[in-house]
Amino acid sequence: MQATQSDSHKFSSTHTIIAAFIDAQQTAQRAFLQEIVKVPSDNPAGDCAPHGARVRELLLQLGLTVEAYPVPQKAVQANGMISATNLIVRRRFGSSGLTIALNAHGDVVPPGAGWRKDPYGGEIVDDPLHGAVMYGRGVAVSKSDFATYTWALLSLIEAEWQGAVLNGTIELHFTYDEEAGGEIGPKWLLEQGLSVPDYAVSAGFAYGITSAHNGCLHLEVCVKGKQAHAAMPETGSDAIEAATGILQALYAYRTELALQKSAVPGIAHPTLNVGLIQGGINTNVVPDQVIFRLDRRMIPEEAGSDAEGALRAIIAGAALAYPGIEIELRRILLAEPLAELPGAKKLIDAFQNNAQQVLGAAIPVQGVPLYTDARHYTKRGIPTILYGAGPRTLMEARGHNSDENLRLDDLRKATTVVALALADLLR
């Protein structure tokens, strides 16, 4: 149906109401973000239920209805964590329409060393170039989008109260295990049937729409030999020697992977990295065991099962050159790549059009070499993009680094983009 001039005027008015509300709410939004930065939610160790409880309390104070879903302890422990409580806020507008889920994770990597600011302080500093900047672990990745999505929803409620006609349901999914793979976060919510959205938006960056990202495979390789006295090495089987040969084969394969180019802007090629290694008994003993862990990043054109199969074949083949050696492989993590689903264009258009209006410039649709919780939605056929208050680059905000920070004007702009895009989708 073609919109009438009256319809267009009403919708323009809705956009004005939304933008004005978000501008007026900056102090409250920043205070909310400060409060959730102040509550530690490091993962590991993954004791995240206290953070969920504080967020629920703050959301209730804003007048929102909050559903809390503690994850069963057995599942939490199997995920290598201590506690996790997922939150869902649902708000229906009108009597029909789409259901759109907005997901951000509240667990964060531990602060580490080198901070000049309190990682749990939420301190705001006036920067001469960038205006107000907030510091704290998770302030950019991705506690910021707890604030982004909450105030986007509040602005839609305000617009409806002032007469805007919107139809559909907005759900906020605040979860707590992205740093451990998302198995008991979005995936758990969807498996339990607690949410069945038509579209999903995950935490992301203000100056680009992410429609695809890499996958990640972590494998643990245990090379088993036989110990012996160093004076009689022929009586043993040297695990370090065998591990060295296997590692040489893997590094040769890494060179091959670099030749595979992704067609997705923002993503280069598959990668392979060995990040941990341990082994040996003593200097005068033939080593009986070496354990190392590798990280294999898959581009969107790849499947995790294929990547794992290739690695297993390379490792097994290299081990054949070393008699008396046994290999045990254990999968630690498999996060499939995120590929753009056909239905995502509706989301992309709504966000891209409004981002250009708010930011004053066109923003790209791209991929990123990270992996995120967004993949759990697309795996169920739910078109998903990543968009939020994040920076142009992770290094700009020092995400997963010391002195992580967020430019608060980016928070305002991203919140406005999200709210206007949602209003378009609920039109």
C-alpha positions as CSV (number, residue, x, y, z in Angstrom):
1,M,0.0,0.0,0.0
2,Q,1.4,3.4,-0.9
3,A,1.8,5.8,2.0
4,T,-0.4,8.9,1.9
5,Q,0.9,12.4,2.6
6,S,-0.7,12.2,6.1
7,D,1.0,8.9,6.8
8,S,4.4,10.4,5.8
9,H,3.8,13.4,8.1
10,K,2.9,11.1,11.0
11,F,6.0,9.0,10.5
12,S,8.2,12.0,10.2
13,S,6.7,13.2,13.4
14,T,7.4,9.8,15.0
15,H,11.1,10.1,14.1
16,T,11.2,13.6,15.6
17,I,9.7,12.3,18.9
18,I,12.2,9.5,19.0
19,A,15.3,11.6,18.4
20,A,14.2,14.3,20.8
21,F,13.5,11.7,23.6
22,I,16.9,10.1,23.2
23,D,18.7,13.5,23.2
24,A,16.8,14.4,26.4
25,Q,17.6,11.1,28.1
26,Q,21.4,11.3,27.8
27,T,22.1,11.8,31.4
28,A,19.9,8.9,32.4
29,Q,21.3,6.6,29.7
30,R,24.8,7.3,30.7
31,A,24.1,6.7,34.4
32,F,22.5,3.3,33.5
33,L,25.7,2.3,31.6
34,Q,27.9,3.4,34.4
35,E,26.0,1.3,36.9
36,I,26.3,-1.9,34.8
37,V,30.0,-1.3,34.2
38,K,30.6,-1.1,37.9
39,V,29.4,-4.6,38.5
40,P,32.1,-7.1,37.5
41,S,31.1,-9.9,35.1
42,D,34.4,-11.3,34.1
43,N,34.3,-14.5,32.0
44,P,36.3,-16.4,33.1
45,A,35.6,-17.1,35.9
46,G,32.0,-16.5,34.7
47,D,30.1,-15.7,37.9
48,C,27.6,-13.5,36.0
49,A,24.3,-13.9,37.9
50,P,25.0,-10.9,40.1
51,H,25.3,-8.7,37.1
52,G,22.0,-10.0,35.7
53,A,20.3,-9.3,39.0
54,R,21.6,-5.7,38.9
55,V,20.5,-5.1,35.3
56,R,17.1,-6.5,36.1
57,E,16.8,-4.1,39.0
58,L,17.7,-1.2,36.8
59,L,15.3,-2.2,34.1
60,L,12.4,-2.6,36.5
61,Q,13.2,1.0,37.8
62,L,12.6,2.1,34.2
63,G,9.1,0.6,34.2
64,L,10.0,-2.3,32.0
65,T,8.8,-5.9,32.6
66,V,11.7,-8.3,32.9
67,E,11.8,-12.1,32.6
68,A,14.7,-13.7,34.4
69,Y,15.9,-17.2,33.4
70,P,18.6,-18.7,35.5
71,V,20.5,-21.3,33.5
72,P,20.5,-24.7,35.2
73,Q,23.8,-25.2,37.1
74,K,24.7,-28.4,35.3
75,A,24.7,-26.5,32.0
76,V,26.6,-23.5,33.5
77,Q,29.3,-25.8,34.8
78,A,29.5,-27.7,31.5
79,N,30.2,-24.3,29.9
80,G,33.1,-23.6,32.3
81,M,31.2,-20.9,34.2
82,I,29.9,-20.4,37.8
83,S,26.5,-18.7,37.2
84,A,24.4,-17.1,34.5
85,T,20.9,-15.6,34.4
86,N,19.5,-14.5,31.0
87,L,17.0,-11.7,30.8
88,I,14.2,-11.0,28.3
89,V,12.3,-7.8,28.1
90,R,9.2,-8.0,25.8
91,R,7.1,-5.0,24.6
92,R,4.2,-5.4,22.1
93,F,3.1,-2.5,20.0
94,G,-0.3,-2.8,18.4
95,S,-1.9,-6.1,17.8
96,S,0.2,-7.7,15.1
97,G,3.5,-7.4,13.3
98,L,7.1,-8.7,13.4
99,T,9.0,-9.8,16.5
100,I,12.5,-8.3,16.5
101,A,15.1,-9.5,19.1
102,L,18.0,-7.2,20.2
103,N,20.8,-9.2,21.8
104,A,23.8,-8.0,23.8
105,H,26.1,-9.9,26.2
106,G,27.0,-8.7,29.6
107,D,30.0,-11.0,30.3
108,V,33.4,-9.6,29.5
109,V,37.0,-10.7,29.4
110,P,39.0,-10.0,32.6
111,P,40.6,-6.5,32.7
112,G,44.2,-7.6,32.7
113,A,47.1,-5.3,33.4
114,G,48.0,-1.8,32.1
115,W,44.9,0.1,33.1
116,R,45.2,3.8,33.9
117,K,41.5,4.0,34.8
118,D,39.4,1.8,37.2
119,P,38.1,-1.0,34.9
120,Y,34.9,-1.1,37.1
121,G,34.7,2.7,37.6
122,G,32.6,3.9,34.6
123,E,34.6,7.1,34.8
124,I,33.6,9.8,32.3
125,V,36.4,12.0,30.9
126,D,35.9,15.1,28.6
127,D,38.2,14.5,25.6
128,P,39.0,17.7,23.6
129,L,38.6,15.8,20.3
130,H,35.8,13.3,21.0
131,G,33.7,14.9,23.8
132,A,32.6,12.8,26.8
133,V,34.3,9.3,26.9
134,M,33.4,6.6,29.4
135,Y,36.1,4.1,30.6
136,G,35.6,0.6,31.9
137,R,35.7,-3.1,31.0
138,G,32.8,-4.0,28.7
139,V,31.8,-0.4,28.2
140,A,32.2,-0.9,24.4
141,V,32.0,-4.7,24.1
142,S,29.1,-5.0,24.8
143,K,27.5,-3.5,27.9
144,S,27.1,-0.3,25.9
145,D,24.4,-2.1,23.9
146,F,22.4,-2.9,27.0
147,A,22.0,0.9,27.1
148,T,21.6,1.3,23.3
149,Y,18.8,-1.2,23.0
150,T,17.0,-0.2,26.3
151,W,16.8,3.4,25.3
152,A,15.8,2.6,21.8
153,L,12.8,0.6,23.2
154,L,12.0,3.4,25.7
155,S,11.9,5.9,22.8
156,L,9.4,3.7,20.9
157,I,7.2,3.5,24.0
158,E,7.4,7.3,24.3
159,A,6.5,7.6,20.6
160,E,3.5,5.3,21.0
161,W,2.3,7.3,24.1
162,Q,2.4,10.4,21.9
163,G,0.2,8.8,19.3
164,A,2.6,6.9,16.9
165,V,1.0,3.8,15.4
166,L,3.5,0.9,15.6
167,N,2.8,-2.8,15.2
168,G,5.0,-5.6,16.4
169,T,7.1,-6.8,19.3
170,I,10.5,-5.8,20.5
171,E,12.5,-8.2,22.7
172,L,15.7,-7.4,24.5
173,H,17.8,-10.5,25.1
174,F,20.6,-9.8,27.6
175,T,22.8,-12.8,28.0
176,Y,26.0,-13.8,29.7
177,D,28.3,-16.3,27.9
178,E,29.4,-14.7,24.7
179,E,33.0,-15.0,25.9
180,A,32.5,-18.7,26.4
181,G,30.8,-19.3,23.1
182,G,27.1,-18.4,23.6
183,E,25.9,-21.9,24.3
184,I,23.9,-21.0,27.4
185,G,23.0,-17.5,26.2
186,P,21.0,-16.9,23.0
187,K,21.3,-20.6,21.9
188,W,19.8,-21.7,25.2
189,L,16.9,-19.1,25.0
190,L,16.1,-20.3,21.5
191,E,16.3,-24.0,22.3
192,Q,14.0,-23.6,25.3
193,G,11.4,-21.9,23.1
194,L,11.5,-18.8,25.2
195,S,11.8,-16.6,22.1
196,V,10.8,-17.1,18.4
197,P,11.8,-13.8,16.7
198,D,11.4,-13.0,13.0
199,Y,14.6,-10.9,13.0
200,A,17.5,-10.3,15.3
201,V,20.0,-7.6,15.9
202,S,23.2,-8.3,17.9
203,A,25.7,-6.0,19.5
204,G,27.9,-4.3,17.0
205,F,29.4,-1.1,15.6
206,A,27.9,2.4,15.1
207,Y,29.7,3.1,11.8
208,G,29.1,-0.2,9.9
209,I,26.5,-2.9,9.6
210,T,27.9,-6.4,10.0
211,S,26.1,-9.0,8.1
212,A,28.7,-11.8,8.2
213,H,31.6,-12.9,10.4
214,N,34.2,-15.6,10.7
215,G,33.7,-18.8,12.5
216,C,36.1,-20.3,15.1
217,L,37.3,-23.7,15.9
218,H,39.5,-24.5,18.9
219,L,41.1,-27.9,19.0
220,E,43.3,-29.5,21.7
221,V,46.0,-31.8,20.4
222,C,47.5,-34.3,22.7
223,V,50.7,-36.0,21.4
224,K,51.5,-39.1,23.4
225,G,54.9,-40.8,23.4
226,K,56.9,-42.9,25.8
227,Q,59.2,-41.6,28.5
228,A,62.8,-42.8,28.8
229,H,66.2,-41.8,30.2
230,A,67.9,-39.2,28.1
231,A,71.0,-41.3,28.0
232,M,69.0,-44.0,26.2
233,P,66.5,-42.0,24.0
234,E,66.0,-45.0,21.6
235,T,64.1,-46.8,24.3
236,G,61.4,-44.1,24.3
237,S,59.2,-42.2,21.9
238,D,59.8,-38.5,21.9
239,A,56.5,-36.5,22.1
240,I,58.2,-33.2,21.5
241,E,59.9,-34.4,18.3
242,A,56.6,-35.6,17.0
243,A,54.8,-32.4,18.1
244,T,57.4,-30.4,16.2
245,G,56.7,-32.3,13.0
246,I,53.0,-31.9,13.4
247,L,53.4,-28.2,14.1
248,Q,55.5,-27.8,11.0
249,A,52.8,-29.4,8.9
250,L,50.2,-27.1,10.5
251,Y,52.2,-24.0,9.8
252,A,52.7,-25.1,6.2
253,Y,48.9,-25.4,6.0
254,R,48.5,-21.9,7.4
255,T,50.4,-20.6,4.4
256,E,47.9,-22.3,2.1
257,L,45.0,-20.9,4.0
258,A,46.2,-17.4,3.4
259,L,45.7,-17.9,-0.3
260,Q,41.9,-18.5,0.2
261,K,40.3,-15.1,-0.1
262,S,36.8,-14.3,1.2
263,A,34.3,-12.4,-1.0
264,V,32.9,-10.6,2.0
265,P,34.2,-7.0,2.5
266,G,36.1,-6.7,5.8
267,I,37.2,-10.3,5.9
268,A,40.5,-11.4,4.4
269,H,41.3,-15.1,4.6
270,P,41.1,-18.1,7.0
271,T,43.7,-18.1,9.8
272,L,45.4,-20.7,12.0
273,N,47.2,-20.0,15.2
274,V,48.7,-22.2,17.9
275,G,48.2,-20.3,21.2
276,L,49.1,-22.7,24.0
277,I,51.6,-25.5,24.4
278,Q,52.9,-27.5,27.3
279,G,54.8,-30.8,27.8
280,G,57.8,-32.7,29.0
281,I,58.8,-34.1,32.3
282,N,62.4,-33.0,33.0
283,T,65.5,-32.0,31.1
284,N,67.0,-35.5,31.4
285,V,63.8,-37.4,30.4
286,V,62.5,-38.2,26.9
287,P,59.2,-36.4,26.9
288,D,56.1,-38.6,27.0
289,Q,53.4,-36.0,26.2
290,V,52.9,-32.6,24.6
291,I,49.5,-30.8,24.6
292,F,48.8,-27.8,22.4
293,R,45.7,-25.8,21.4
294,L,45.0,-24.2,18.1
295,D,42.6,-21.6,16.9
296,R,41.3,-21.9,13.3
297,R,39.2,-19.0,12.0
298,M,36.8,-19.9,9.1
299,I,35.6,-17.4,6.6
300,P,31.8,-17.2,5.8
301,E,32.3,-19.4,2.7
302,E,33.6,-22.3,4.9
303,A,31.9,-24.8,7.2
304,G,33.3,-25.7,10.6
305,S,33.0,-29.5,9.9
306,D,35.1,-29.2,6.8
307,A,37.8,-27.1,8.6
308,E,38.0,-29.6,11.4
309,G,38.2,-32.6,9.1
310,A,41.1,-31.0,7.2
311,L,43.0,-30.3,10.4
312,R,42.4,-33.8,11.8
313,A,43.8,-35.3,8.5
314,I,46.9,-33.1,8.5
315,I,47.7,-33.9,12.2
316,A,47.1,-37.7,11.7
317,G,49.2,-37.7,8.5
318,A,52.1,-35.9,10.1
319,A,52.1,-38.2,13.1
320,L,52.6,-41.3,10.9
321,A,56.2,-40.3,10.5
322,Y,56.9,-41.0,14.2
323,P,56.6,-44.6,15.4
324,G,55.2,-45.2,18.9
325,I,53.3,-41.9,18.9
326,E,49.6,-41.6,19.5
327,I,47.3,-38.6,18.9
328,E,44.2,-37.6,20.8
329,L,42.1,-34.7,19.5
330,R,39.5,-32.8,21.5
331,R,37.2,-30.1,20.2
332,I,37.1,-27.2,22.6
333,L,34.9,-24.8,20.6
334,L,33.1,-24.7,17.3
335,A,31.5,-21.5,16.4
336,E,30.1,-21.5,12.8
337,P,30.6,-18.5,10.6
338,L,27.8,-16.0,10.2
339,A,26.5,-15.7,6.6
340,E,23.9,-13.2,5.5
341,L,20.5,-14.7,5.1
342,P,18.2,-13.5,2.2
343,G,15.8,-11.9,4.6
344,A,18.4,-9.7,6.2
345,K,18.1,-7.1,3.5
346,K,15.0,-5.7,5.1
347,L,17.0,-5.1,8.3
348,I,20.0,-3.8,6.4
349,D,18.0,-1.2,4.5
350,A,16.2,0.1,7.6
351,F,19.5,0.5,9.5
352,Q,21.5,1.8,6.6
353,N,18.9,4.4,5.7
354,N,18.6,5.7,9.2
355,A,22.3,5.6,9.9
356,Q,22.9,7.8,6.9
357,Q,20.3,10.2,8.3
358,V,21.8,10.3,11.8
359,L,25.5,10.1,11.0
360,G,25.4,12.2,7.9
361,A,27.2,9.7,5.8
362,A,26.6,6.3,4.2
363,I,27.8,3.4,6.3
364,P,29.1,0.1,4.8
365,V,27.7,-3.4,5.1
366,Q,30.6,-5.6,5.9
367,G,32.0,-8.7,7.6
368,V,34.3,-8.9,10.6
369,P,36.9,-11.5,11.4
370,L,35.5,-12.0,14.9
371,Y,32.8,-14.5,15.9
372,T,29.7,-13.5,17.9
373,D,26.4,-14.7,19.4
374,A,24.6,-13.6,16.2
375,R,25.3,-17.0,14.6
376,H,22.9,-18.7,17.0
377,Y,20.0,-16.7,15.5
378,T,21.0,-17.3,11.9
379,K,21.5,-21.0,12.6
380,R,17.8,-21.1,13.3
381,G,17.0,-19.3,10.0
382,I,16.5,-15.9,11.7
383,P,17.9,-13.0,9.5
384,T,20.4,-11.2,11.7
385,I,22.7,-8.2,11.6
386,L,25.1,-6.7,14.1
387,Y,24.7,-3.0,14.9
388,G,25.2,-1.0,18.1
389,A,27.2,1.6,19.9
390,G,30.6,0.1,19.2
391,P,33.5,2.1,17.6
392,R,34.8,2.2,14.1
393,T,37.4,-0.3,15.1
394,L,38.1,-2.4,18.3
395,M,41.5,-0.7,18.7
396,E,39.8,2.7,18.7
397,A,37.8,1.6,21.8
398,R,40.6,-0.7,23.1
399,G,38.1,-3.5,23.2
400,H,39.6,-6.6,25.0
401,N,42.5,-4.3,26.0
402,S,43.4,-1.9,28.8
403,D,41.5,1.4,29.2
404,E,38.5,0.2,27.1
405,N,36.4,3.2,26.4
406,L,33.3,4.4,24.5
407,R,32.7,7.8,23.0
408,L,29.3,8.7,24.5
409,D,28.2,10.7,21.4
410,D,28.4,7.4,19.5
411,L,26.1,5.8,22.1
412,R,23.6,8.6,21.5
413,K,23.8,8.3,17.7
414,A,23.7,4.5,17.7
415,T,20.6,4.5,20.0
416,T,18.9,6.9,17.6
417,V,19.7,4.8,14.6
418,V,18.4,1.6,16.2
419,A,15.2,3.3,17.4
420,L,14.5,4.9,14.0
421,A,15.2,1.6,12.2
422,L,12.9,-0.3,14.5
423,A,10.2,2.3,14.1
424,D,10.4,1.8,10.3
425,L,10.2,-2.0,10.7
426,L,7.2,-1.7,13.0
427,R,5.5,0.7,10.7
